[in-house]
Amino acid sequence: MKASRGELLDYVLRTIEELSRDWDYSRPVGPESLLFTELGLESLDVVVLGTAIQEHYKFQMPLAELLSDVGQRERRDLSIAELVDFADRYLNGKISVFETRVSQ
């Protein structure tokens, strides 16, 4: 199932807002919200969120690669917009999981 970047962002924000009801987090969640330092997610939580995105839209993306890249950064964090951009590249055929594996 294809979706525009905006539709993907809306889905991720809705999913995070639903999850955040169970947390002690009351600030607004938006595209620039940081998953680890602001929302308090762990890497496993991001994998669960990424898996939910993949299952909803029926595609695959290399979440381990994304988390590895985040671990190499000076600021080891990931915004919702960055997660959506990563998912959008794979969902909308801008890059495939196969291309990622071949280039490594």
Residue pairs with C-beta under 8 A, 6 or more apart in sequence:
1 56
1 57
1 58
1 59
2 57
2 91
2 92
3 11
3 57
3 91
3 92
5 84
5 85
5 88
5 92
8 53
8 57
8 84
8 87
8 88
8 91
9 31
9 80
9 81
9 84
11 53
11 56
11 57
12 49
12 53
12 80
12 83
12 84
12 87
13 29
13 30
13 31
13 80
15 49
15 52
15 53
16 29
16 33
16 39
16 49
16 80
17 29
19 49
20 29
20 39
23 39
23 40
25 39
25 40
27 38
29 39
29 80
30 80
31 79
31 80
31 81
31 84
32 79
32 80
32 81
33 39
33 79
33 80
34 77
34 78
34 79
35 41
35 45
35 46
35 49
35 77
35 78
35 79
35 80
35 83
36 42
36 76
36 77
36 78
37 77
41 49
43 67
46 63
46 66
46 67
46 78
46 83
47 63
47 67
49 83
50 61
50 63
50 66
50 83
50 87
51 63
53 61
53 87
54 60
54 61
57 87
57 91
59 90
59 91
60 90
60 97
61 86
61 87
61 89
61 90
61 91
61 97
62 90
62 97
62 100
62 101
65 100
66 78
66 83
66 86
70 76
70 77
70 78
88 94
89 95
90 96
90 97
